[in-house]
Amino acid sequence: MGAAIQINGISHQFSPKAERVLEELMLDIPAGQSVALIGESGCGKSTLLHMLAGLLLPSEGCVRINTRQVTRPHAEWNMMFQRPGLYPWLNVRQNVALGLQFTGQTANLKARVAEMLELVGLSDKASAAVQDLSGGQQQRVALARSLAVEPELILLDEPFSALDAFTRRNLQLEVSQIAQDKGITLVLVTHDIDEALTMGERVVVMGRNPGTFRHEMNVELPFPRNPMSREFAALRESLMARFRESVHPAGTPAEDAPREPDQTLPPKEAAHV
Ligand SMILES: Nc1ncnc2c1ncn2[C@@H]1O[C@H](COP(=O)(O)OP(=O)(O)OP(=O)(O)O)[C@@H](O)[C@H]1O
């Protein structure tokens, strides 16, 4: 069962004399929903994600998960970053077991680790050293480690941005599918419009100075999403327009606009660059 999240009037400044980086954020995320956060660089996406993870307390307001105020990290709320954060002196199996060991869930440890490796397609790499794996495989190990503890919530901070287009696409589809199947709530920070539309049931666009929620869009397309479909293309256009509007109301393009499909590529490759 996923976690229900309430972002309850959050404002934040990093020190008393600093500018506010977040202002009066309000959002309800029902249990099991996938939400993508997009917005210009520096609008506070990662700051907000850290608050959801219990790694940072807001100056005003609070986050509630399953109605309880978040004051510290929790084993069932997992955060995945751009770099997978694996321990190079442990092999794949040992890295996956770590979350279970930290949380004292050591019953059936071997079977649980094997099940997770199977889920992410790495059963044949169980004994491999993590530095011998590709970037995508390492992210899969991190994913298996996160999923092993049966999280209610997974927080993703641009987790696939360092990966090649094909690996990224596969992982986007796999993580979405796993979250849907297991009812896990997902909150994803991304600069990639297609990633937001591939993974999010809802996309929230933030503006900056200070960071606020400017727009939101429900993505009512079935999983797995097909970026080649007409419906997807229409949503991409609409989301891009909202993003531009959030940055420059007059319509001038942002310097740091999220990654848009490259129109110079043939259509098949164009959606994921
Ligand atoms: N520990 C900190 N101390 C002071 N200021 C910070 C700290 N962390 C972030 N900031 C500032 O808060 C603002 C929001 O940063 P944050 O990293 O949350 O933005 P972001 O939207 O995730 O950006 P990006 O898309 O570039 O990763 C920025 O102006 C940043 O400089």
PDBQT file of the ligand as one rigid body, heavy atoms in Angstrom, charges set to zero:
ROOT
HETATM    1  N1  LIG A 301      21.822  23.835   1.544  1.00  0.00    +0.000 N 
HETATM    2  C1  LIG A 301      21.484  24.979   0.922  1.00  0.00    +0.000 A 
HETATM    3  N2  LIG A 301      21.821  26.173   1.441  1.00  0.00    +0.000 NA
HETATM    4  C2  LIG A 301      21.479  27.322   0.847  1.00  0.00    +0.000 A 
HETATM    5  N3  LIG A 301      20.784  27.391  -0.304  1.00  0.00    +0.000 NA
HETATM    6  C3  LIG A 301      20.420  26.233  -0.881  1.00  0.00    +0.000 A 
HETATM    7  C4  LIG A 301      20.758  24.970  -0.314  1.00  0.00    +0.000 A 
HETATM    8  N4  LIG A 301      20.256  23.992  -1.099  1.00  0.00    +0.000 NA
HETATM    9  C5  LIG A 301      19.656  24.621  -2.130  1.00  0.00    +0.000 A 
HETATM   10  N5  LIG A 301      19.742  25.959  -1.997  1.00  0.00    +0.000 N 
HETATM   11  C6  LIG A 301      19.175  26.969  -2.901  1.00  0.00    +0.000 C 
HETATM   12  O1  LIG A 301      17.776  26.731  -2.960  1.00  0.00    +0.000 OA
HETATM   13  C7  LIG A 301      17.295  26.947  -4.283  1.00  0.00    +0.000 C 
HETATM   14  C8  LIG A 301      16.584  25.706  -4.764  1.00  0.00    +0.000 C 
HETATM   15  O2  LIG A 301      17.554  24.666  -4.946  1.00  0.00    +0.000 OA
HETATM   16  P1  LIG A 301      17.140  23.211  -5.424  1.00  0.00    +0.000 P 
HETATM   17  O3  LIG A 301      18.380  22.408  -5.543  1.00  0.00    +0.000 OA
HETATM   18  O4  LIG A 301      16.056  22.704  -4.565  1.00  0.00    +0.000 OA
HETATM   19  O5  LIG A 301      16.536  23.543  -6.877  1.00  0.00    +0.000 OA
HETATM   20  P2  LIG A 301      16.158  22.546  -8.057  1.00  0.00    +0.000 P 
HETATM   21  O6  LIG A 301      14.852  23.019  -8.616  1.00  0.00    +0.000 OA
HETATM   22  O7  LIG A 301      16.195  21.137  -7.594  1.00  0.00    +0.000 OA
HETATM   23  O8  LIG A 301      17.336  22.829  -9.081  1.00  0.00    +0.000 OA
HETATM   24  P3  LIG A 301      17.988  21.899 -10.229  1.00  0.00    +0.000 P 
HETATM   25  O9  LIG A 301      16.872  21.615 -11.187  1.00  0.00    +0.000 OA
HETATM   26  O10 LIG A 301      19.048  22.749 -10.808  1.00  0.00    +0.000 OA
HETATM   27  O11 LIG A 301      18.512  20.658  -9.565  1.00  0.00    +0.000 OA
HETATM   28  C9  LIG A 301      18.486  27.322  -5.142  1.00  0.00    +0.000 C 
HETATM   29  O12 LIG A 301      18.534  28.737  -5.234  1.00  0.00    +0.000 OA
HETATM   30  C10 LIG A 301      19.674  26.815  -4.330  1.00  0.00    +0.000 C 
HETATM   31  O13 LIG A 301      20.820  27.589  -4.547  1.00  0.00    +0.000 OA
ENDROOT
TORSDOF 0
